Amino acid sequence: MRGKTKLWDKILPGRNGTYVSSVLAMLCNLVTAYVVYMLCRVIYVAVNWRTFGEGFGSLSLSSLFSGSLLFDTSAILYTNALYALLMLLPLHFKETVAWQRFCRSLYLWVNSVAVVINLADAVYFTYTGRRTTMTVMHEFANEGNLAGVFADAVLAYWYLVVAGVAIIWLMGRLYVFPAIFRLGANTRTYIVYYIVQLVCLLCFVPCCVAGMRGGFTTAVRPITISNANKYVNRPVEAAIVLNTPFSLIRTTGKDVFSNPGYFTEQELDNIYSPVHNPGGKATGTVKRKKNVVVLIVESFGREYIGAYNEKLDDGKYNGYTPFVDKLLGQSLSFDYTFANGRKSIDGMPSILSGIPFFVEPFFLTPASLNNVSGLAGELGKCGYTSAFFHGAENGSMGFEAFAKTTGFQKYYGRTEFNQDKRFRGDEDYDGMWAIWDEPFLQFYALKMTEMKEPFVTAVFTASSHHPYKIPEKYEREFDLPGEEGNPIHKCIRYTDMSLRKFFETASRQPWYKNTIFVFTSDHTNINDHQEYATDLGLFGSPIFFFDPSGEMPRGRRHAVAQQIDIMPTVLSYLGYADSYVAFGSDLFGMADNETWAVNYNNGVYQLVKGDYVIRFDGQHVLAAYNYKDDWFMSRDLKDEPELKARFAAMERELKGIIQSYMTRMIDNRLVVK
């Protein structure tokens, strides 16, 4: 055994290890895995230098390194979890040469596979422009000549084969064997051994889970491939900080995009297209150089707003939003307004990029690495400065990454708030999610005054969120008796007050009169009324436009509006001249009875248009209703002879929307090229 390799000397039969020999050896070998992943990344970038080279100098090396470390940690812990478990099991049976040889073989096999797929993906990147995801399994499912393709690739990229072999050989040479711990016959030694091993295992497990998820805090969701955009300047550069094992793991079971094939490509273009062509001659210009402020208010559903619900509770309902009620009366609003999703991560792409939620959140799919049109990105072409604000921990929910993807130039989160000496920092932290709305919205207003005009900004509030806490000083004012069953009401009152104070501060700023304010929520929340528990009511989200200058028309239109309409409507009002992609409509360019909304819930699509809504499972219309006369959708009109033609037209349009969405996600066509 001594003759095989010098490194094996560490497992000499005559030497005795310690209680933690296997733990230390495992940690050393995981460090080696990090080195291996970094070597693969260097090769990946070198092979694709034509793509990365031009913008590489503008990237932050520290940001690239920290991002790479984050995703490598997740991948290494996922792929080496079994190896780590075998090395940490509190069993004395592992203190044998045979056990350690098996662990070495497992480690080398798993990480050799990682090396191979990382280097192979360096070649495939040339064709896809992103790290390979699990969709690759379906892309090549029907290919019969994969063996030939593989052989050609090996010959053409022989240097990658050589590099892979060298890295795997190096990994084997660097592998650290633990010295075998001879327990002997002493019972006390066995007891101490089992206690130490168990403690090490119990310490490692939470660290392992946190590493897989991307962090310990409650604000951190399991990181996914879209989080890579936080560390780079362009979506294509996300491939640098990602690694292919992570991309495959995170997209397993999330193959949400497949072309349903309802229509030919030519037919599809005639039925529905998300490409907006304003028809202006000039490019990179707007007619109205107004600032744009988008207020995305957490969980602020229509149900809580009295001005939307004059007939609720037989006309006795007042709601919880006196300020928003007043603001709504001075704005352009619509009778029926809907969110396109049910979660925060659904709302942001819908509102800022015109991308609805279909099947899975856009953030969590491979398409999150696609180039994306966005309100900030499009206006950036016209000289607008831009910033996104969210009072939670920086990076929370993937918002920072998506904000960068969709074109926002700056991001202000909890970190930046704490650095501003005008405010109290973490004294205004709610202890769970984010900075309280009142101080953070004041920070937002004052920061916009520091920005060069024209600007476009968006803020995502946080206080009207579980666990439904408000600052202690407001408990008496907003936590009223008898509302214990719906604790969000006090949060809605608090956020409404925070919005009032925000507008009071904003109205004193020099940019206020030249600004369009867009108001919406990310999604709905707890409901009290059955009207908001229906399949449409669950998506009831406020959408209105406020122009303090009075130039924009005001009043309530008898129309439908949805979150994905916000981007095209704002760009239209500003007189934006370039073409862009957004799945919604320009509300200024549509008659009231032609406006529509679409959403998806538990495998069923809903299309609202005119007086009707249809439910569609991807193959068949399940039901159809006149939602204006039958809000609770109790009478199915699907088979009514006089309405069949109308529902067939709606089905055709919905199929066009779905197919266009799916094909554009697959083909990376979310921008006009």
C-alpha positions as CSV (number, residue, x, y, z in Angstrom):
1,M,0.0,0.0,0.0
2,R,3.0,2.3,0.7
3,G,4.2,1.8,-2.8
4,K,1.1,3.1,-4.6
5,T,1.3,6.8,-3.7
6,K,3.0,8.9,-1.1
7,L,-0.4,10.4,-0.1
8,W,-1.5,6.9,1.0
9,D,1.2,7.0,3.7
10,K,-1.3,8.9,5.7
11,I,-3.2,5.7,6.3
12,L,-0.3,3.6,7.5
13,P,-1.5,0.7,9.6
14,G,1.0,1.4,12.2
15,R,-0.2,5.0,12.8
16,N,-3.1,6.0,15.0
17,G,-5.4,8.9,14.2
18,T,-7.4,11.1,16.4
19,Y,-11.1,11.5,17.2
20,V,-11.4,14.1,14.3
21,S,-9.1,12.7,11.7
22,S,-11.9,11.8,9.3
23,V,-13.5,15.2,9.8
24,L,-10.4,17.1,9.0
25,A,-9.6,14.9,6.0
26,M,-13.2,15.4,4.7
27,L,-12.8,19.2,5.0
28,C,-9.4,19.1,3.2
29,N,-11.0,17.2,0.3
30,L,-13.9,19.6,0.0
31,V,-11.4,22.4,-0.2
32,T,-9.8,20.5,-3.1
33,A,-13.2,20.3,-4.8
34,Y,-13.4,24.1,-4.6
35,V,-10.0,24.4,-6.3
36,V,-11.2,22.0,-9.0
37,Y,-14.4,24.0,-9.7
38,M,-12.3,27.2,-9.9
39,L,-9.9,25.6,-12.4
40,C,-12.9,24.4,-14.5
41,R,-14.3,28.0,-14.4
42,V,-11.0,29.5,-15.6
43,I,-11.0,27.0,-18.5
44,Y,-14.6,27.8,-19.2
45,V,-14.0,31.5,-19.5
46,A,-10.8,31.0,-21.6
47,V,-12.6,28.8,-24.1
48,N,-15.3,31.4,-24.4
49,W,-13.2,34.5,-24.2
50,R,-14.7,35.8,-27.4
51,T,-17.9,36.2,-25.5
52,F,-16.6,37.3,-22.1
53,G,-13.5,39.2,-23.1
54,E,-15.1,42.5,-24.1
55,G,-16.9,43.2,-20.9
56,F,-14.6,41.3,-18.5
57,G,-12.6,44.3,-17.6
58,S,-15.6,46.1,-16.2
59,L,-16.5,43.2,-13.9
60,S,-15.6,43.2,-10.3
61,L,-13.2,40.4,-9.5
62,S,-14.3,40.3,-5.8
63,S,-17.9,40.1,-7.0
64,L,-17.1,37.3,-9.4
65,F,-15.2,35.4,-6.7
66,S,-17.9,35.8,-4.0
67,G,-20.6,34.8,-6.5
68,S,-18.6,31.8,-7.7
69,L,-18.0,30.7,-4.1
70,L,-21.7,30.9,-3.4
71,F,-22.7,28.7,-6.3
72,D,-19.8,26.3,-5.9
73,T,-20.6,25.8,-2.3
74,S,-24.1,24.8,-3.1
75,A,-23.0,22.4,-5.9
76,I,-20.2,20.8,-3.9
77,L,-22.4,20.2,-0.9
78,Y,-25.2,18.7,-3.0
79,T,-22.9,16.4,-5.0
80,N,-20.7,15.4,-2.0
81,A,-23.4,15.0,0.6
82,L,-23.2,11.2,0.6
83,Y,-19.4,11.3,0.8
84,A,-19.6,13.7,3.7
85,L,-22.1,11.6,5.5
86,L,-20.0,8.5,5.1
87,M,-17.0,10.3,6.5
88,L,-19.0,11.7,9.5
89,L,-21.1,8.8,10.5
90,P,-20.7,8.2,14.2
91,L,-19.8,4.5,13.7
92,H,-16.5,2.9,14.5
93,F,-16.8,0.7,11.5
94,K,-15.6,3.5,9.3
95,E,-12.1,3.3,10.9
96,T,-11.0,0.8,8.4
97,V,-8.9,0.9,5.2
98,A,-11.7,-0.6,3.1
99,W,-14.2,2.0,4.2
100,Q,-11.8,4.9,3.4
101,R,-11.0,3.4,0.0
102,F,-14.7,3.3,-0.8
103,C,-15.1,6.9,0.3
104,R,-12.2,8.0,-1.9
105,S,-13.6,6.2,-4.9
106,L,-17.0,7.8,-4.3
107,Y,-15.4,11.3,-3.9
108,L,-13.3,10.9,-7.1
109,W,-16.2,9.5,-9.1
110,V,-18.7,12.3,-8.1
111,N,-16.2,15.1,-8.7
112,S,-14.8,13.7,-11.9
113,V,-18.4,13.8,-13.3
114,A,-18.5,17.4,-12.2
115,V,-15.3,18.1,-14.0
116,V,-16.5,16.5,-17.2
117,I,-19.8,18.3,-17.4
118,N,-18.2,21.7,-16.5
119,L,-15.7,21.3,-19.3
120,A,-18.2,19.9,-21.8
121,D,-20.4,22.8,-21.1
122,A,-17.6,25.2,-22.1
123,V,-18.2,23.9,-25.6
124,Y,-22.0,23.9,-25.5
125,F,-22.0,27.5,-24.2
126,T,-21.0,28.6,-27.7
127,Y,-24.5,27.5,-28.9
128,T,-26.7,28.4,-26.0
129,G,-25.0,31.4,-24.4
130,R,-25.8,30.1,-20.9
131,R,-25.0,27.3,-18.5
132,T,-26.7,24.0,-19.4
133,T,-29.9,23.2,-17.6
134,M,-32.0,20.1,-17.4
135,T,-33.8,21.1,-20.6
136,V,-30.8,19.7,-22.4
137,M,-32.2,16.2,-21.6
138,H,-35.3,17.0,-23.7
139,E,-33.4,18.9,-26.4
140,F,-31.5,15.8,-27.4
141,A,-34.0,13.1,-26.4
142,N,-34.8,12.3,-30.0
143,E,-31.2,12.5,-31.4
144,G,-29.9,9.3,-32.7
145,N,-26.4,10.3,-33.4
146,L,-25.2,11.4,-30.1
147,A,-22.3,9.0,-30.1
148,G,-21.0,10.5,-33.3
149,V,-21.5,14.0,-32.0
150,F,-19.6,13.2,-28.9
151,A,-16.7,11.6,-30.8
152,D,-16.4,14.7,-33.0
153,A,-16.4,17.0,-30.0
154,V,-13.7,14.9,-28.3
155,L,-11.5,15.3,-31.4
156,A,-12.2,18.9,-32.0
157,Y,-11.7,19.9,-28.3
158,W,-8.9,17.4,-27.5
159,Y,-7.3,20.0,-25.3
160,L,-10.3,20.0,-23.0
161,V,-10.0,16.2,-22.7
162,V,-6.3,16.6,-21.7
163,A,-7.3,19.3,-19.2
164,G,-10.0,17.2,-17.7
165,V,-7.7,14.2,-17.3
166,A,-5.1,16.4,-15.7
167,I,-7.5,17.9,-13.2
168,I,-8.9,14.5,-12.3
169,W,-5.4,13.1,-11.8
170,L,-4.5,16.1,-9.7
171,M,-7.6,15.6,-7.6
172,G,-6.6,12.0,-6.9
173,R,-3.1,13.0,-5.9
174,L,-4.4,15.7,-3.5
175,Y,-6.9,13.4,-1.9
176,V,-6.2,13.3,1.9
177,F,-6.8,10.0,3.7
178,P,-7.5,10.2,7.4
179,A,-5.2,8.3,9.7
180,I,-7.1,5.3,11.1
181,F,-8.1,5.8,14.7
182,R,-7.4,2.6,16.7
183,L,-10.1,2.5,19.4
184,G,-8.8,-0.6,21.1
185,A,-10.9,-2.2,23.8
186,N,-11.4,0.7,26.1
187,T,-15.1,1.4,26.6
188,R,-14.5,5.1,27.5
189,T,-12.7,5.6,24.2
190,Y,-15.7,4.3,22.3
191,I,-18.0,6.6,24.2
192,V,-15.9,9.7,23.6
193,Y,-15.5,8.7,19.9
194,Y,-19.2,8.4,19.4
195,I,-20.0,11.7,21.1
196,V,-17.3,13.6,19.1
197,Q,-18.5,12.1,15.8
198,L,-22.1,12.8,16.6
199,V,-21.4,16.4,17.5
200,C,-19.4,16.9,14.3
201,L,-22.2,15.4,12.3
202,L,-24.8,17.6,14.0
203,C,-22.7,20.7,13.4
204,F,-22.1,19.9,9.8
205,V,-25.7,19.2,8.8
206,P,-27.1,22.7,9.3
207,C,-24.0,24.2,7.7
208,C,-24.5,21.9,4.8
209,V,-28.2,22.8,4.4
210,A,-27.3,26.5,4.6
211,G,-24.6,26.1,2.0
212,M,-27.0,24.3,-0.4
213,R,-29.6,27.0,0.1
214,G,-27.2,29.9,-0.2
215,G,-27.4,31.2,3.4
216,F,-28.7,30.9,6.9
217,T,-31.1,33.8,7.2
218,T,-34.9,33.7,6.9
219,A,-34.7,36.2,4.0
220,V,-32.7,33.8,1.9
221,R,-34.7,31.4,-0.3
222,P,-32.8,28.5,-2.0
223,I,-30.6,30.3,-4.5
224,T,-31.3,29.5,-8.1
225,I,-29.5,30.3,-11.4
226,S,-31.1,33.8,-11.7
227,N,-29.3,34.9,-8.6
228,A,-26.1,34.8,-10.6
229,N,-27.1,38.0,-12.4
230,K,-26.4,39.9,-9.1
231,Y,-22.7,39.4,-9.6
232,V,-22.3,40.4,-13.3
233,N,-23.3,43.1,-15.7
234,R,-25.0,41.1,-18.5
235,P,-27.1,38.0,-18.4
236,V,-24.7,36.1,-20.5
237,E,-21.9,36.7,-17.9
238,A,-23.9,34.8,-15.3
239,A,-22.3,31.7,-16.8
240,I,-19.0,32.8,-15.3
241,V,-20.1,32.6,-11.6
242,L,-22.4,29.6,-12.1
243,N,-21.2,26.1,-12.5
244,T,-23.0,23.4,-14.6
245,P,-23.7,20.9,-11.8
246,F,-25.6,23.7,-9.9
247,S,-27.5,24.6,-13.0
248,L,-28.6,21.0,-13.6
249,I,-29.5,20.4,-9.9
250,R,-31.5,23.6,-9.6
251,T,-33.5,23.0,-12.8
252,T,-34.2,19.3,-12.2
253,G,-38.0,18.9,-12.3
254,K,-38.4,22.5,-13.5
255,D,-38.6,21.9,-17.2
256,V,-41.6,24.2,-17.6
257,F,-41.1,25.4,-21.1
258,S,-42.3,23.2,-24.0
259,N,-43.7,24.4,-27.3
260,P,-47.4,23.3,-27.3
261,G,-47.4,23.5,-31.1
262,Y,-50.9,25.0,-31.4
263,F,-49.9,27.0,-34.5
264,T,-47.3,27.3,-37.1
265,E,-44.9,30.2,-36.6
266,Q,-46.6,32.3,-39.3
267,E,-50.0,31.6,-37.8
268,L,-48.8,32.5,-34.4
269,D,-47.5,35.9,-35.5
270,N,-51.0,36.7,-36.9
271,I,-52.8,35.7,-33.7
272,Y,-50.6,37.2,-31.0
273,S,-47.2,38.8,-30.6
274,P,-45.6,40.4,-27.6
275,V,-43.4,42.6,-29.8
276,H,-44.5,46.2,-29.5
277,N,-43.7,48.4,-32.5
278,P,-44.5,52.0,-31.6
279,G,-43.6,53.1,-35.1
280,G,-41.5,56.2,-34.2
281,K,-38.8,57.2,-36.5
282,A,-36.2,58.2,-33.8
283,T,-34.5,55.6,-31.6
284,G,-33.5,56.1,-28.1
285,T,-35.9,58.9,-27.5
286,V,-39.1,59.7,-25.6
287,K,-41.5,62.6,-26.3
288,R,-42.3,63.2,-22.6
289,K,-39.2,63.1,-20.4
290,K,-41.1,62.4,-17.3
291,N,-39.7,60.6,-14.3
292,V,-41.3,57.2,-13.5
293,V,-41.9,55.9,-10.0
294,V,-43.3,52.3,-9.6
295,L,-44.7,51.5,-6.2
296,I,-44.9,47.7,-5.6
297,V,-46.7,47.4,-2.3
298,E,-46.4,44.1,-0.5
299,S,-49.7,42.1,-0.3
300,F,-51.7,45.2,-0.9
301,G,-54.7,43.5,-2.5
302,R,-57.8,45.3,-3.9
303,E,-59.9,43.9,-1.0
304,Y,-58.2,46.2,1.5
305,I,-58.9,49.4,-0.5
306,G,-62.3,51.0,0.2
307,A,-62.4,53.0,-3.1
308,Y,-62.4,49.7,-5.1
309,N,-65.2,48.2,-3.0
310,E,-68.1,50.7,-2.8
311,K,-70.7,47.8,-3.0
312,L,-69.0,45.5,-0.6
313,D,-70.9,44.7,2.6
314,D,-74.0,46.3,1.2
315,G,-72.2,49.6,0.7
316,K,-70.9,49.8,4.3
317,Y,-67.3,48.7,3.7
318,N,-64.7,51.3,4.3
319,G,-61.5,49.4,3.9
320,Y,-58.2,50.2,5.6
321,T,-56.5,52.6,3.2
322,P,-57.8,56.2,3.6
323,F,-54.8,57.7,1.9
324,V,-54.8,55.3,-1.1
325,D,-58.5,55.8,-1.4
326,K,-57.9,59.6,-1.9
327,L,-54.9,59.0,-4.3
328,L,-57.0,56.6,-6.3
329,G,-59.6,59.2,-6.8
330,Q,-57.0,61.5,-8.4
331,S,-55.6,58.8,-10.7
332,L,-56.3,56.9,-13.9
333,S,-57.8,53.5,-12.7
334,F,-59.7,50.6,-14.1
335,D,-62.7,48.6,-13.0
336,Y,-61.0,45.2,-13.0
337,T,-57.3,44.9,-12.2
338,F,-55.4,41.7,-11.7
339,A,-52.0,40.4,-10.7
340,N,-50.4,37.9,-13.0
341,G,-49.2,35.7,-10.2
342,R,-49.6,34.8,-6.5
343,K,-46.2,35.3,-5.0
344,S,-43.7,38.2,-4.7
345,I,-41.3,36.5,-7.2
346,D,-44.1,36.4,-9.7
347,G,-44.9,40.1,-9.4
348,M,-41.6,41.7,-10.1
349,P,-41.1,40.3,-13.7
350,S,-44.8,41.0,-14.5
351,I,-44.6,44.6,-13.4
352,L,-41.2,45.6,-14.5
353,S,-40.7,43.4,-17.6
354,G,-44.2,42.5,-18.8
355,I,-43.5,38.7,-18.1
356,P,-46.5,36.9,-16.6
357,F,-46.2,33.9,-14.3
358,F,-46.9,30.7,-16.2
359,V,-46.3,27.3,-14.6
360,E,-43.2,28.2,-12.5
361,P,-41.8,31.6,-11.3
362,F,-39.6,33.1,-14.0
363,F,-36.9,33.6,-11.4
364,L,-36.6,29.9,-10.9
365,T,-36.4,28.8,-14.5
366,P,-33.6,28.5,-16.9
367,A,-35.1,31.5,-18.8
368,S,-34.0,33.8,-16.0
369,L,-30.6,33.9,-17.8
370,N,-32.2,35.1,-21.0
371,N,-31.8,38.7,-22.1
372,V,-34.9,40.5,-20.9
373,S,-36.7,43.7,-21.9
374,G,-37.6,45.9,-19.0
375,L,-39.0,49.3,-18.1
376,A,-35.6,50.5,-16.7
377,G,-33.6,49.0,-19.5
378,E,-35.7,50.5,-22.3
379,L,-35.7,54.0,-20.7
380,G,-32.0,53.6,-20.0
381,K,-31.6,53.8,-23.8
382,C,-33.1,57.3,-23.6
383,G,-30.7,58.6,-21.0
384,Y,-32.8,57.8,-17.9
385,T,-31.0,57.0,-14.7
386,S,-32.5,54.1,-12.7
387,A,-32.6,52.5,-9.3
388,F,-34.5,49.7,-7.5
389,F,-35.2,49.9,-3.8
390,H,-36.1,47.0,-1.4
391,G,-35.6,47.3,2.3
392,A,-34.7,43.6,2.9
393,E,-31.3,42.1,3.2
394,N,-29.5,42.7,-0.1
395,G,-30.0,39.7,-2.4
396,S,-33.2,38.7,-0.7
397,M,-35.7,36.9,-2.9
398,G,-33.4,37.3,-5.9
399,F,-34.7,40.9,-6.4
400,E,-31.3,42.4,-6.7
401,A,-30.3,40.0,-9.4
402,F,-33.5,40.5,-11.4
403,A,-33.3,44.3,-11.0
404,K,-29.9,44.2,-12.7
405,T,-31.1,41.8,-15.4
406,T,-34.0,44.1,-16.3
407,G,-31.9,47.2,-16.6
408,F,-31.7,49.0,-13.2
409,Q,-28.4,50.7,-12.8
410,K,-28.4,50.8,-9.0
411,Y,-29.8,48.8,-6.1
412,Y,-30.6,50.2,-2.7
413,G,-31.4,47.7,0.1
414,R,-31.0,47.3,3.8
415,T,-27.2,47.7,3.5
416,E,-27.5,51.1,1.8
417,F,-30.2,52.3,4.2
418,N,-27.9,51.4,7.1
419,Q,-25.1,53.5,5.6
420,D,-27.3,56.6,5.3
421,K,-26.6,58.7,8.4
422,R,-29.9,60.5,8.1
423,F,-31.7,57.4,9.3
424,R,-31.4,55.1,12.3
425,G,-30.1,52.0,10.4
426,D,-31.1,48.6,11.9
427,E,-33.0,50.3,14.7
428,D,-35.7,50.4,12.1
429,Y,-35.3,46.8,11.1
430,D,-38.5,44.7,11.7
431,G,-36.4,41.8,13.1
432,M,-37.5,39.4,10.4
433,W,-37.6,40.7,6.8
434,A,-36.8,44.3,6.2
435,I,-36.7,47.9,7.2
436,W,-40.1,49.2,8.3
437,D,-42.0,50.9,5.4
438,E,-42.2,54.3,6.9
439,P,-38.5,55.0,7.2
440,F,-37.6,53.1,4.1
441,L,-40.0,55.1,1.9
442,Q,-38.6,58.3,3.3
443,F,-35.2,57.1,2.3
444,Y,-36.6,56.3,-1.1
445,A,-38.0,59.7,-1.6
446,L,-34.8,61.5,-0.6
447,K,-32.6,59.2,-2.6
448,M,-34.6,60.1,-5.7
449,T,-33.8,63.7,-5.1
450,E,-30.1,62.8,-5.5
451,M,-30.7,61.2,-8.9
452,K,-30.2,62.8,-12.2
453,E,-33.5,63.4,-14.1
454,P,-35.2,61.9,-15.9
455,F,-35.1,58.8,-13.8
456,V,-37.1,55.6,-13.4
457,T,-37.2,53.9,-10.1
458,A,-39.2,51.1,-8.4
459,V,-39.6,50.3,-4.7
460,F,-40.8,47.0,-3.2
461,T,-42.2,47.5,0.3
462,A,-42.2,44.8,2.9
463,S,-44.1,45.6,6.1
464,S,-47.5,44.2,5.1
465,H,-46.1,40.7,5.2
466,H,-46.2,37.7,7.6
467,P,-45.7,37.7,10.6
468,Y,-47.7,40.9,10.3
469,K,-45.9,43.1,12.7
470,I,-45.8,46.9,12.9
471,P,-43.7,49.2,14.9
472,E,-44.6,49.1,18.6
473,K,-45.4,52.9,18.7
474,Y,-48.2,52.3,16.2
475,E,-49.8,49.3,17.9
476,R,-52.6,51.3,19.6
477,E,-53.4,53.3,16.5
478,F,-53.6,50.5,13.9
479,D,-54.2,47.3,15.8
480,L,-57.9,47.7,16.5
481,P,-60.0,45.4,18.7
482,G,-61.9,42.7,17.0
483,E,-59.4,42.1,14.1
484,E,-57.4,39.3,15.7
485,G,-58.6,37.0,12.9
486,N,-56.9,39.0,10.2
487,P,-53.7,40.5,11.5
488,I,-52.7,42.0,8.1
489,H,-55.3,44.8,8.5
490,K,-53.0,46.7,11.0
491,C,-50.1,46.3,8.5
492,I,-52.2,47.6,5.7
493,R,-53.1,50.7,7.8
494,Y,-49.5,51.2,8.7
495,T,-48.3,50.9,5.1
496,D,-51.1,53.3,4.0
497,M,-49.8,55.8,6.5
498,S,-46.3,55.2,5.3
499,L,-47.4,55.9,1.7
500,R,-49.1,59.1,2.8
501,K,-45.9,60.3,4.5
502,F,-43.9,59.3,1.4
503,F,-46.1,61.4,-0.9
504,E,-45.9,64.3,1.6
505,T,-42.1,64.2,1.4
506,A,-42.1,63.6,-2.4
507,S,-44.4,66.5,-3.0
508,R,-41.8,68.8,-1.6
509,Q,-39.1,67.5,-4.0
510,P,-38.2,69.3,-7.2
511,W,-38.9,66.2,-9.3
512,Y,-42.4,65.6,-8.1
513,K,-44.5,67.5,-10.6
514,N,-42.7,65.9,-13.5
515,T,-43.3,62.3,-12.3
516,I,-45.7,59.5,-13.2
517,F,-46.5,57.3,-10.2
518,V,-47.5,53.7,-10.9
519,F,-49.2,51.9,-8.0
520,T,-49.7,48.2,-7.7
521,S,-49.1,45.2,-5.4
522,D,-47.0,42.2,-5.9
523,H,-50.0,39.8,-5.1
524,T,-53.0,39.5,-2.8
525,N,-53.0,38.1,0.7
526,I,-55.5,37.0,3.5
527,N,-59.1,37.7,2.4
528,D,-62.2,38.3,4.5
529,H,-64.8,38.3,1.7
530,Q,-65.8,35.5,-0.5
531,E,-65.7,38.0,-3.5
532,Y,-61.9,37.8,-3.1
533,A,-61.7,34.1,-2.6
534,T,-62.8,33.2,-6.2
535,D,-60.4,32.2,-8.9
536,L,-60.4,35.8,-10.1
537,G,-60.7,37.5,-6.7
538,L,-57.4,35.8,-5.6
539,F,-55.6,37.8,-8.3
540,G,-57.4,41.1,-7.5
541,S,-54.5,43.6,-7.3
542,P,-54.7,47.5,-7.5
543,I,-53.3,49.1,-10.7
544,F,-53.5,52.9,-11.2
545,F,-51.5,55.7,-12.6
546,F,-51.1,59.1,-10.8
547,D,-49.7,62.2,-12.5
548,P,-49.5,65.2,-10.1
549,S,-49.2,67.6,-13.0
550,G,-52.7,66.6,-14.3
551,E,-51.4,65.9,-17.8
552,M,-52.4,62.3,-17.8
553,P,-56.2,61.6,-18.0
554,R,-57.9,60.8,-14.7
555,G,-60.9,58.8,-13.8
556,R,-62.1,55.2,-13.8
557,R,-62.2,53.3,-17.1
558,H,-64.6,50.4,-17.5
559,A,-61.7,48.2,-18.6
560,V,-59.5,45.3,-17.5
561,A,-55.8,45.9,-16.5
562,Q,-53.1,43.6,-15.4
563,Q,-49.5,43.9,-14.1
564,I,-47.9,43.0,-17.5
565,D,-49.7,46.1,-19.0
566,I,-47.7,48.5,-16.8
567,M,-44.5,48.5,-18.9
568,P,-46.2,49.0,-22.3
569,T,-48.6,51.6,-21.0
570,V,-45.9,53.7,-19.4
571,L,-43.7,53.5,-22.4
572,S,-46.6,54.5,-24.7
573,Y,-47.5,57.5,-22.6
574,L,-43.9,58.7,-22.6
575,G,-43.8,58.3,-26.4
576,Y,-41.1,55.7,-26.4
577,A,-40.1,55.0,-30.1
578,D,-38.2,51.8,-30.1
579,S,-39.5,48.2,-30.4
580,Y,-39.5,46.0,-27.4
581,V,-41.0,42.7,-25.9
582,A,-43.7,42.7,-23.2
583,F,-46.6,40.3,-23.0
584,G,-49.1,42.9,-21.9
585,S,-50.9,45.7,-23.7
586,D,-50.7,49.4,-24.0
587,L,-53.9,50.4,-22.2
588,F,-54.0,53.8,-23.9
589,G,-54.1,52.1,-27.3
590,M,-57.0,49.7,-26.6
591,A,-60.8,50.1,-26.4
592,D,-62.2,49.2,-23.0
593,N,-63.9,46.1,-24.3
594,E,-60.7,44.8,-25.9
595,T,-58.5,44.9,-22.7
596,W,-57.7,41.5,-21.2
597,A,-55.8,39.8,-18.5
598,V,-54.2,36.4,-18.1
599,N,-53.1,34.3,-15.1
600,Y,-52.2,30.8,-14.2
601,N,-53.1,28.8,-11.1
602,N,-52.5,25.0,-10.4
603,G,-52.3,24.0,-14.0
604,V,-55.1,26.1,-15.3
605,Y,-54.8,29.3,-17.4
606,Q,-57.5,32.0,-17.1
607,L,-58.1,34.6,-19.8
608,V,-60.4,37.6,-18.9
609,K,-61.7,39.7,-21.8
610,G,-64.7,41.8,-22.2
611,D,-67.5,40.4,-20.0
612,Y,-66.1,36.8,-20.0
613,V,-63.4,34.6,-18.5
614,I,-62.4,31.2,-19.8
615,R,-60.5,28.5,-18.0
616,F,-58.0,26.4,-20.1
617,D,-55.9,23.4,-19.1
618,G,-53.6,23.6,-22.0
619,Q,-55.7,21.4,-24.2
620,H,-59.3,22.2,-23.5
621,V,-61.5,25.0,-22.3
622,L,-62.8,23.7,-18.9
623,A,-65.4,26.4,-18.3
624,A,-66.5,29.9,-19.2
625,Y,-68.3,32.6,-17.3
626,N,-69.7,36.0,-17.5
627,Y,-67.7,37.3,-14.5
628,K,-69.4,40.7,-14.4
629,D,-72.8,39.2,-13.8
630,D,-71.6,36.1,-12.1
631,W,-68.5,37.0,-10.1
632,F,-68.7,33.8,-8.1
633,M,-68.6,31.9,-11.4
634,S,-71.4,29.5,-10.6
635,R,-73.0,29.2,-14.1
636,D,-70.8,27.7,-16.8
637,L,-71.6,29.1,-20.2
638,K,-69.1,27.0,-22.1
639,D,-71.7,25.2,-24.1
640,E,-74.1,28.1,-24.7
641,P,-74.6,28.0,-28.5
642,E,-74.7,31.8,-29.0
643,L,-71.4,32.2,-27.1
644,K,-69.3,29.4,-28.6
645,A,-67.8,31.6,-31.3
646,R,-66.7,34.1,-28.7
647,F,-65.1,31.5,-26.5
648,A,-63.4,29.9,-29.5
649,A,-61.8,33.2,-30.3
650,M,-60.7,33.7,-26.7
651,E,-59.3,30.1,-26.7
652,R,-57.4,30.9,-29.9
653,E,-55.9,34.1,-28.4
654,L,-55.0,32.4,-25.1
655,K,-53.2,29.6,-27.0
656,G,-51.3,32.2,-28.9
657,I,-50.2,33.9,-25.7
658,I,-49.1,30.6,-24.2
659,Q,-47.2,29.4,-27.3
660,S,-45.5,32.7,-27.8
661,Y,-44.5,32.7,-24.1
662,M,-43.1,29.2,-24.2
663,T,-41.2,29.5,-27.5
664,R,-39.7,32.8,-26.6
665,M,-38.5,31.5,-23.3
666,I,-37.0,28.4,-25.0
667,D,-35.4,30.4,-27.8
668,N,-34.1,33.3,-25.7
669,R,-36.3,35.9,-27.6
670,L,-37.4,38.2,-24.8
671,V,-35.7,41.2,-26.5
672,V,-36.0,42.7,-30.0
673,K,-32.7,42.0,-31.8
